Every structure is written in structure tokens, then in C-alpha cells.
Amino acid sequence: MIALPAQTLDLAIEVIGWAGAVMILVAYLLLTTGRLAARSTAYQGLNLVGALAFVLNSGWNGAIPSATLNVIWAGIAVYALARISGARRV
């Protein structure tokens, strides 16, 4: 395993957090403008990856309420993706 300097790791975690924020905001923008449906894999996928990025960033920074919220947010996205996948099989 490669060990990164603390500053590099902190920067990487920060970039991951901002990327997560962008993904969730883009998902919401596309939903609000009607370009994505709430039951689309793209919308739920953006929410899932964005929430996981927030979990990493929040956990790293000790923001436990934010990390907890985003674990739940990711769980909702996983549930939605499972429902979408199940509906396609029928």
C-alpha cells in the first residue's frame, strides 16, 4: 500500500467532498428541470456516489451528523436503484 503525505490525503478528501457536492447538486438540478426522473438510474446513481463522497469527507473531518445523514441518503439511493432494477426485470 502506498502511503500519501497527510497534506496530499487531506486535499484528496476535500476534492472528493466537493465532487460529491457537485454530483448531488447536478442531480437535483436535472431533476428540477425535468431532464432526469426521480426513478432513473442516473439520478439515483448521482445521489449514491455523491452521498458516499460526503460520507468519506464528513467522516474524515469528524462531522458525524453530516456523515450519518449521507449514509442514510446513500441507503435511500441503493433502495431506489434496487427497486428500479427489480421493475426492469418484470
C-alpha angles and dihedrals in degrees: 000000000000116000115217123207111260093247092053092048092048090051092048091051090049092051090048090052093050091046088053091051091051092049094052093045092048090049091051092046092050091047092049093048092048095245092118131034121227089239095052121114090227093058095044092042092054090049092048097049092041092051092048090051089052091049090055094045096043094045092048090052095044095247095143097171090054092045091050093048091051094047086057091044090052090047090054090051091050090050091049092048091050090051091048091049092047092049091053092054094057 
